[in-house]
């Protein structure tokens, strides 16, 4: 590795010694941008460009007290990592999950900077959330938590400052409760302060579908560049939330057959093709578990998760779409997928493949659509929602989807062009990092030492 890159990586490891997810994200980026840094090393080193890029502008941590249905006071921890405002107001989701900690928040915020830069839209990078678990909580308990969370968060956000959205554990229900509390505290209707809102009070059509749809648009472009298509392919999709559901919907529309989906407990396999309407009923309406699918389709198979590796990656398929959470595809899972003949992997979740898994795929000729490019459709549509709020205007579903498709096509072209320019054609992981880094580096140089 270039001496300057190695120095920055070593310093980052020392400063963040127990933050494995964050260090993984930094290492993945720094290990792929070496050709660009080589060409500008003296300039970048003089202005400490990389040192500033890997250090968040601000981290806010706060307590969130709330009262459960039994009258007992509960206390959770809240976070907002405002990583970079280089190209626009901070923008990134909120995650409510027991695994949330500072390392995960920083890794997600760091990824968000690059992802948002790739969209071509004026949005910076941030991430936030809490170790609160909405599973098993009543609507009233979730409302109490969201209102308490926003009572602190409101001080640090605004439609021209920082615009949160949803992520794992934060859907339209949670966004609604937080928006209502923000409006109450501020005594003003600032529609653009949160995205992922319900359409009845300023949300955007196609926002719910955007990340999943965007992933498939990117996959279509990537496969086409290698004379392949989605038509007739067998697909496995981890997860059963928004990203997984709407990736399933769009990839099926394009002629592929999805045979497996999962949740944190295990996966279902239906050789005849997943009944997506039933998945939507189980997950979006009943908030049930994926194994409930077998109550209707008794010939389908349910495989319980018993170890670190998800059993879904043992199912033979042409295309794998990890859409659940970070590091869900390990080196072991990658080896099984390659052995079973997988052609392409599309990252719908944030950093779902370990570095070892990604490298194994690339070494064995598997096409990889990296998360910071392939799942950028969600935040791109959030930015479209922000613009509609500013204009007091609604686009139709078809208009938003057309804009989303154009953005995803342009993201792929940017990744492919960067990879080709720096002699790593077909490596879209490197291409995405290089394309985003160049834009961010240019903005840093223009704005001075801040």
C-alpha positions as CSV (number, residue, x, y, z in Angstrom):
1,X,0.0,0.0,0.0
2,X,1.1,3.6,-0.7
3,X,3.0,5.0,2.3
4,X,0.6,7.8,2.9
5,X,-2.4,5.5,2.8
6,X,-0.7,3.1,5.1
7,X,0.1,5.9,7.5
8,X,-3.5,7.1,7.6
9,X,-4.8,3.6,8.0
10,X,-2.5,2.9,10.9
11,X,-3.4,6.1,12.6
12,X,-7.1,5.4,12.2
13,X,-6.7,1.9,13.7
14,X,-4.9,3.4,16.7
15,X,-7.6,6.0,17.3
16,X,-10.5,3.6,16.8
17,X,-9.0,0.4,18.2
18,X,-12.3,-1.3,19.2
19,X,-14.4,-0.2,16.2
20,X,-14.1,-3.1,13.9
21,X,-17.0,-2.2,11.5
22,X,-15.7,1.3,11.1
23,X,-12.1,0.2,10.4
24,X,-13.4,-2.3,7.9
25,X,-15.2,0.4,6.0
26,X,-12.2,2.7,6.0
27,X,-9.8,-0.1,4.9
28,X,-12.0,-1.1,2.1
29,X,-12.0,2.4,0.7
30,X,-8.3,3.2,1.3
31,X,-7.2,-0.1,-0.3
32,X,-8.9,0.7,-3.6
33,X,-8.1,4.4,-4.1
34,X,-4.3,4.0,-4.3
35,X,-4.0,4.9,-8.0
36,X,-5.6,8.3,-7.4
37,X,-3.6,9.0,-4.2
38,X,-0.4,8.0,-6.1
39,X,-1.1,10.8,-8.6
40,X,-1.7,13.5,-6.0
41,X,0.2,12.2,-2.9
42,X,2.2,15.3,-2.1
43,X,-0.8,17.6,-2.4
44,X,-3.1,15.3,-0.4
45,X,-0.5,14.8,2.4
46,X,0.2,18.5,2.7
47,X,-3.4,19.3,3.4
48,X,-4.1,16.1,5.4
49,X,-6.9,15.3,3.0
50,X,-7.3,11.6,4.0
51,X,-6.9,12.3,7.7
52,X,-9.8,14.8,7.5
53,X,-11.9,12.5,5.3
54,X,-11.8,9.6,7.8
55,X,-12.6,11.8,10.8
56,X,-16.3,12.7,11.4
57,X,-17.1,16.4,11.6
58,X,-19.3,15.7,14.6
59,X,-20.6,12.9,16.8
60,X,-23.6,13.4,19.1
61,X,-24.4,10.8,21.7
62,X,-27.3,11.1,24.1
63,X,-29.5,9.2,26.5
64,X,-33.1,8.4,25.6
65,X,-35.4,7.8,28.6
66,X,-39.0,6.5,27.9
67,X,-41.8,4.8,29.8
68,X,-43.0,1.3,28.7
69,X,-46.6,0.0,29.0
70,X,-46.0,-1.3,32.5
71,X,-45.0,2.2,33.7
72,X,-41.3,1.3,34.0
73,X,-38.7,3.8,32.8
74,X,-36.4,2.5,30.2
75,X,-33.1,4.1,29.0
76,X,-31.5,3.7,25.6
77,X,-28.6,5.4,23.9
78,X,-29.0,7.6,20.9
79,X,-26.4,8.6,18.2
80,X,-26.0,11.0,15.3
81,X,-22.7,10.9,13.4
82,X,-22.6,13.9,11.1
83,X,-19.7,12.8,9.0
84,X,-19.4,15.2,6.1
85,X,-21.2,18.3,4.8
86,X,-18.9,18.7,1.9
87,X,-21.5,18.6,-0.9
88,X,-24.7,19.2,1.0
89,X,-26.6,19.0,4.3
90,X,-25.9,15.8,6.3
91,X,-28.1,13.0,5.0
92,X,-28.5,9.4,6.2
93,X,-30.8,7.1,8.0
94,X,-31.6,6.3,11.6
95,X,-31.3,2.6,12.7
96,X,-33.1,1.2,15.8
97,X,-31.5,-2.1,16.6
98,X,-29.9,-3.7,19.7
99,X,-26.6,-4.0,17.8
100,X,-26.2,-0.2,17.3
101,X,-23.0,1.2,18.7
102,X,-20.6,4.0,17.8
103,X,-18.6,1.7,15.4
104,X,-21.6,0.8,13.4
105,X,-22.8,4.4,13.3
106,X,-19.5,5.6,12.1
107,X,-19.1,2.9,9.4
108,X,-22.6,3.7,8.1
109,X,-21.9,7.4,8.1
110,X,-18.6,6.9,6.3
111,X,-20.2,4.7,3.6
112,X,-23.0,7.3,3.3
113,X,-20.5,10.0,2.3
114,X,-19.4,8.0,-0.8
115,X,-22.8,6.7,-1.6
116,X,-24.3,10.2,-1.6
117,X,-21.5,11.6,-3.7
118,X,-22.2,8.9,-6.3
119,X,-25.8,10.0,-6.7
120,X,-24.7,13.3,-8.2
121,X,-27.1,15.1,-5.8
122,X,-26.2,17.8,-3.2
123,X,-26.3,15.7,-0.1
124,X,-23.6,15.1,2.6
125,X,-23.2,12.0,4.7
126,X,-24.5,11.1,8.2
127,X,-26.0,8.2,10.1
128,X,-27.7,7.8,13.5
129,X,-29.9,5.6,15.6
130,X,-30.3,3.8,18.9
131,X,-29.8,0.5,20.6
132,X,-33.6,0.5,21.1
133,X,-35.3,-2.7,19.7
134,X,-38.8,-2.0,18.2
135,X,-39.5,-5.7,17.9
136,X,-42.1,-6.8,20.4
137,X,-43.0,-3.2,21.4
138,X,-46.5,-1.8,21.3
139,X,-47.3,1.2,19.1
140,X,-47.6,3.3,22.2
141,X,-44.1,2.3,23.5
142,X,-42.6,3.0,20.1
143,X,-44.3,6.4,20.0
144,X,-42.9,7.2,23.5
145,X,-39.4,6.2,22.5
146,X,-39.5,8.1,19.2
147,X,-40.8,11.3,20.9
148,X,-38.0,11.1,23.5
149,X,-35.4,10.4,20.9
150,X,-36.5,13.4,18.8
151,X,-36.6,15.7,21.9
152,X,-32.8,15.6,21.9
153,X,-32.1,15.0,18.2
154,X,-34.1,18.1,17.0
155,X,-31.3,20.3,18.3
156,X,-28.9,18.9,15.7
157,X,-31.0,18.6,12.6
158,X,-32.9,20.8,10.1
159,X,-33.8,20.7,6.4
160,X,-30.7,22.7,5.5
161,X,-28.5,21.2,8.2
162,X,-29.1,17.4,8.6
163,X,-31.9,15.3,7.2
164,X,-32.4,11.9,8.7
165,X,-34.4,9.0,7.1
166,X,-35.2,5.4,8.0
167,X,-33.0,2.3,8.1
168,X,-33.3,-1.0,9.9
169,X,-36.1,-0.7,12.6
170,X,-37.2,2.7,11.4
171,X,-40.1,2.7,8.9
172,X,-43.0,5.1,8.1
173,X,-44.5,4.5,11.6
174,X,-41.3,5.6,13.4
175,X,-40.7,8.5,11.0
176,X,-44.2,9.7,11.6
177,X,-43.9,9.8,15.4
178,X,-40.5,11.6,15.1
179,X,-41.8,14.1,12.6
180,X,-44.8,14.9,14.8
181,X,-42.6,15.6,17.8
182,X,-40.2,17.7,15.8
183,X,-43.0,19.8,14.4
184,X,-44.4,20.2,17.9
185,X,-41.1,21.4,19.4
186,X,-40.2,23.7,16.5
187,X,-43.7,25.1,16.1
188,X,-43.1,25.0,12.3
189,X,-43.8,22.7,9.4
190,X,-40.4,21.9,8.0
191,X,-41.3,19.1,5.6
192,X,-37.7,18.5,4.4
193,X,-36.3,17.7,7.9
194,X,-37.0,14.0,7.6
195,X,-37.5,11.7,4.6
196,X,-39.3,8.5,4.3
197,X,-42.5,10.2,5.4
198,X,-46.0,8.9,4.6
199,X,-47.4,10.4,1.4
200,X,-50.2,12.0,3.3
201,X,-47.9,14.6,4.9
202,X,-45.0,15.2,2.5
203,X,-43.5,11.9,1.6
204,X,-42.6,10.8,-1.9
205,X,-44.2,8.2,-4.0
206,X,-41.8,5.3,-4.8
207,X,-39.6,6.1,-1.8
208,X,-40.5,2.7,-0.1
209,X,-39.6,0.9,-3.3
210,X,-36.5,2.9,-4.2
211,X,-33.6,1.0,-2.6
212,X,-34.8,-2.4,-3.8
213,X,-35.7,-1.1,-7.3
214,X,-32.4,0.9,-7.6
215,X,-30.4,-2.3,-6.7
216,X,-32.0,-4.1,-9.6
217,X,-31.5,-1.3,-12.0
218,X,-27.8,-1.3,-11.1
219,X,-27.6,-5.1,-11.5
220,X,-29.3,-4.9,-14.9
221,X,-26.7,-2.4,-16.1
222,X,-23.8,-4.4,-14.6
223,X,-24.9,-7.7,-16.2
224,X,-25.6,-6.0,-19.6
225,X,-22.0,-4.7,-19.6
226,X,-20.9,-8.3,-19.5
227,X,-23.4,-9.6,-22.1
228,X,-25.7,-11.1,-19.4
229,X,-29.2,-10.4,-18.3
230,X,-31.6,-11.0,-15.4
231,X,-34.0,-12.9,-17.7
232,X,-34.4,-16.5,-16.6
233,X,-31.9,-16.3,-13.7
234,X,-32.5,-17.9,-10.3
235,X,-32.2,-15.4,-7.4
236,X,-31.8,-15.7,-3.6
237,X,-32.4,-12.6,-1.5
238,X,-31.5,-12.3,2.2
239,X,-33.8,-10.2,4.4
240,X,-37.5,-9.5,4.1
241,X,-37.7,-5.8,4.8
242,X,-38.2,-3.0,2.4
243,X,-35.0,-3.5,0.4
244,X,-35.5,-7.2,0.0
245,X,-39.2,-7.0,-0.8
246,X,-38.9,-4.5,-3.5
247,X,-35.7,-6.0,-5.0
248,X,-37.8,-9.2,-5.2
249,X,-40.6,-7.3,-6.9
250,X,-38.4,-5.6,-9.5
251,X,-36.2,-8.5,-10.3
252,X,-39.2,-10.7,-10.8
253,X,-40.7,-8.1,-13.1
254,X,-37.5,-8.3,-15.2
255,X,-37.9,-12.0,-15.7
256,X,-35.9,-13.7,-12.9
257,X,-37.2,-16.1,-10.3
258,X,-36.6,-15.5,-6.6
259,X,-36.5,-18.9,-4.7
260,X,-35.4,-17.8,-1.2
261,X,-35.8,-15.0,1.3
262,X,-34.9,-14.8,5.0
263,X,-35.1,-13.0,8.3
264,X,-32.8,-13.1,11.4
265,X,-34.1,-16.6,12.4
266,X,-33.8,-18.5,9.1
267,X,-34.8,-18.7,5.5
268,X,-37.5,-20.1,3.3
269,X,-36.9,-21.9,0.0
270,X,-39.7,-22.2,-2.6
271,X,-38.5,-23.9,-5.8
272,X,-41.6,-22.6,-7.6
273,X,-40.8,-19.0,-6.8
274,X,-41.5,-16.8,-3.8
275,X,-45.1,-15.5,-3.4
276,X,-44.2,-11.9,-2.7
277,X,-47.8,-10.9,-1.9
278,X,-47.7,-13.4,1.0
279,X,-44.3,-12.1,2.2
280,X,-45.7,-8.5,2.2
281,X,-48.7,-9.7,4.3
282,X,-46.5,-11.5,6.8
283,X,-43.8,-8.7,7.1
284,X,-45.6,-5.4,6.4
285,X,-49.0,-6.1,7.8
286,X,-48.7,-8.9,10.4
287,X,-45.1,-8.2,11.4
288,X,-44.6,-11.9,11.6
289,X,-41.7,-14.3,11.0
290,X,-40.6,-15.6,7.6
291,X,-41.4,-19.2,8.6
292,X,-45.1,-18.2,8.7
293,X,-44.8,-18.6,4.9
294,X,-45.1,-22.4,5.4
295,X,-48.6,-22.0,6.9
296,X,-49.8,-21.3,3.3
297,X,-47.1,-23.2,1.2
298,X,-46.6,-26.5,3.0
299,X,-44.3,-27.7,0.2
300,X,-41.8,-24.8,0.8
301,X,-38.8,-25.4,3.0
302,X,-37.8,-23.5,6.1
303,X,-34.1,-23.7,7.2
304,X,-33.3,-22.4,10.7
305,X,-30.2,-20.3,11.2
306,X,-28.0,-22.1,13.8
307,X,-24.6,-20.5,13.4
308,X,-22.8,-17.4,12.1
309,X,-23.5,-18.1,8.4
310,X,-27.0,-17.7,7.0
311,X,-28.3,-21.0,5.5
312,X,-29.7,-19.0,2.5
313,X,-26.2,-18.8,0.9
314,X,-26.2,-22.6,0.6
315,X,-29.0,-22.5,-1.9
316,X,-27.9,-22.8,-5.5
317,X,-28.6,-19.6,-7.5
318,X,-27.3,-17.5,-10.3
319,X,-27.6,-14.2,-8.4
320,X,-27.3,-13.5,-4.7
321,X,-28.7,-10.3,-3.2
322,X,-27.7,-9.7,0.4
323,X,-30.3,-7.2,1.6
324,X,-30.3,-7.8,5.4
325,X,-27.3,-6.4,7.4
326,X,-23.6,-5.8,7.5
327,X,-21.1,-8.7,7.2
328,X,-23.8,-11.3,6.6
329,X,-21.8,-12.9,3.8
330,X,-18.6,-14.4,5.3
331,X,-15.7,-16.0,3.4
332,X,-17.3,-19.4,4.1
333,X,-20.5,-18.3,2.6
334,X,-18.7,-16.8,-0.4
335,X,-16.9,-20.1,-1.0
336,X,-20.2,-22.0,-1.0
337,X,-21.8,-19.4,-3.4
338,X,-18.9,-19.7,-5.8
339,X,-18.9,-23.5,-5.6
340,X,-22.6,-23.4,-6.5
341,X,-22.0,-21.3,-9.6
342,X,-23.1,-17.8,-8.6
343,X,-22.6,-15.2,-11.4
344,X,-23.2,-12.0,-9.6
345,X,-23.7,-10.5,-6.1
346,X,-25.7,-7.3,-5.5
347,X,-25.3,-5.6,-2.2
348,X,-28.7,-4.3,-1.1
349,X,-27.6,-3.9,2.6
350,X,-24.8,-1.7,3.7
351,X,-21.4,-3.6,3.6
352,X,-23.1,-7.0,3.7
353,X,-20.0,-8.8,2.5
354,X,-16.8,-9.1,4.6
355,X,-13.6,-7.9,2.9
356,X,-12.5,-11.5,2.6
357,X,-15.8,-12.5,0.9
358,X,-15.6,-9.6,-1.5
359,X,-12.1,-10.4,-2.5
360,X,-12.9,-14.1,-3.0
361,X,-15.8,-13.2,-5.3
362,X,-13.6,-10.9,-7.4
363,X,-10.8,-13.4,-7.5
364,X,-13.2,-16.0,-8.9
365,X,-14.8,-13.8,-11.6
366,X,-18.0,-13.1,-9.8
367,X,-19.5,-9.7,-10.6
368,X,-20.0,-7.6,-7.4
369,X,-22.3,-4.6,-7.2
370,X,-21.0,-2.7,-4.2
371,X,-23.5,-1.3,-1.6
372,X,-22.4,2.3,-1.8
373,X,-23.3,2.3,-5.5
374,X,-26.0,-0.4,-5.8
375,X,-28.2,0.6,-2.9
376,X,-27.9,4.4,-3.4
377,X,-31.5,4.5,-4.9
378,X,-33.0,5.0,-1.5
379,X,-31.1,8.1,-0.5
380,X,-31.4,9.4,-4.1
381,X,-35.1,9.2,-3.8
382,X,-34.9,10.8,-0.4
383,X,-33.2,13.8,-2.0
384,X,-36.0,13.8,-4.6
385,X,-38.4,13.9,-1.6
386,X,-36.5,16.9,-0.2
387,X,-36.8,18.7,-3.4
388,X,-40.6,18.1,-3.6
389,X,-40.9,19.4,0.0
390,X,-39.1,22.6,-1.0
391,X,-41.3,23.1,-4.0
392,X,-44.5,22.2,-2.2
393,X,-45.1,19.8,-5.1
394,X,-45.6,16.1,-5.8
395,X,-44.1,14.0,-8.6
396,X,-46.1,11.0,-9.8
397,X,-44.8,7.5,-9.0
398,X,-43.8,7.1,-12.7
399,X,-41.9,10.4,-12.6
400,X,-40.0,9.4,-9.4
401,X,-39.2,6.0,-10.7
402,X,-37.9,7.4,-14.0
403,X,-35.6,9.8,-12.1
404,X,-34.4,6.9,-10.0
405,X,-33.6,4.7,-13.0
406,X,-31.6,7.5,-14.6
407,X,-29.7,8.1,-11.4
408,X,-28.8,4.4,-11.1
409,X,-27.8,4.1,-14.7
410,X,-25.5,7.1,-14.2
411,X,-24.0,5.7,-11.0
412,X,-23.1,2.5,-12.9
413,X,-21.6,4.5,-15.7
414,X,-19.5,6.5,-13.2
415,X,-18.3,3.3,-11.5
416,X,-17.5,1.6,-14.8
417,X,-15.6,4.6,-16.2
418,X,-13.5,5.0,-13.0
419,X,-12.6,1.3,-13.0
420,X,-11.6,1.5,-16.7
421,X,-9.6,4.6,-16.2
422,X,-7.5,3.1,-13.4
423,X,-7.1,-0.3,-15.1
424,X,-9.4,-2.4,-13.0
425,X,-12.3,-2.8,-15.5
426,X,-15.1,-5.0,-14.1
427,X,-14.1,-4.2,-10.5
428,X,-17.1,-2.0,-9.5
429,X,-16.0,-2.0,-5.8
430,X,-12.9,-0.1,-6.8
431,X,-14.8,1.9,-9.4
432,X,-17.4,3.1,-6.9
433,X,-14.8,4.1,-4.3
434,X,-12.6,5.9,-6.9
435,X,-15.5,7.8,-8.5
436,X,-16.9,9.0,-5.2
437,X,-13.4,9.8,-3.7
438,X,-12.5,12.0,-6.6
439,X,-15.6,14.1,-6.2
440,X,-15.1,14.4,-2.4
441,X,-11.4,15.2,-2.8
442,X,-12.1,18.0,-5.2
443,X,-14.7,19.5,-2.9
444,X,-12.2,19.3,0.1
445,X,-9.5,21.1,-1.9
446,X,-11.9,23.8,-2.9
447,X,-13.3,24.5,0.6
448,X,-10.0,24.9,2.4
449,X,-8.9,23.5,5.8
450,X,-12.2,23.1,7.6
